[in-house]
Amino acid sequence: MICEQRNIICELRDDAIQQLFEELRQALDQIDALVYNLVFTALAQLSLIRVSYADVARIPPSSQPSGLHTLSSPNTTSPTLPTPCFIQSTHPE
């Protein structure tokens, strides 16, 4: 009798572990799909930017950029120009 109960408990434990692994695998698959979609969307948005190095180099450091293509919010119907952010890549001496 005790041996049968022990076997039933072990089977239930194994079934619960198997079910948890399956749920975890499904959650990971969903996360992978979300990450893929985010990366794909970001790359698609980045491919819309057509700013050359020369365009950026001609802008004086103290001026506000104008006439540069920037990303617009996907929810707007007309393009808007948000304030761009430039990263200085030179090292200070």
Secondary structure in CASP SS format (residue, H / E / C, confidence):
PFRMAT SS
TARGET T0000
AUTHOR 0000-0000-0000
METHOD secondary structure of the structure
MODEL  1
M C 1.00
I H 1.00
C H 1.00
E H 1.00
Q H 1.00
R H 1.00
N H 1.00
I H 1.00
I H 1.00
C H 1.00
E H 1.00
L H 1.00
R H 1.00
D H 1.00
D H 1.00
A H 1.00
I H 1.00
Q H 1.00
Q H 1.00
L H 1.00
F H 1.00
E H 1.00
E H 1.00
L H 1.00
R H 1.00
Q H 1.00
A H 1.00
L H 1.00
D H 1.00
Q H 1.00
I H 1.00
D H 1.00
A H 1.00
L H 1.00
V H 1.00
Y H 1.00
N H 1.00
L H 1.00
V H 1.00
F H 1.00
T H 1.00
A H 1.00
L H 1.00
A H 1.00
Q H 1.00
L H 1.00
S C 1.00
L C 1.00
I C 1.00
R C 1.00
V C 1.00
S C 1.00
Y H 1.00
A H 1.00
D H 1.00
V H 1.00
A H 1.00
R C 1.00
I C 1.00
P C 1.00
P C 1.00
S C 1.00
S C 1.00
Q C 1.00
P C 1.00
S C 1.00
G C 1.00
L C 1.00
H C 1.00
T C 1.00
L C 1.00
S C 1.00
S C 1.00
P C 1.00
N C 1.00
T C 1.00
T C 1.00
S C 1.00
P C 1.00
T C 1.00
L C 1.00
P C 1.00
T C 1.00
P C 1.00
C C 1.00
F C 1.00
I C 1.00
Q C 1.00
S C 1.00
T C 1.00
H C 1.00
P C 1.00
E C 1.00
END
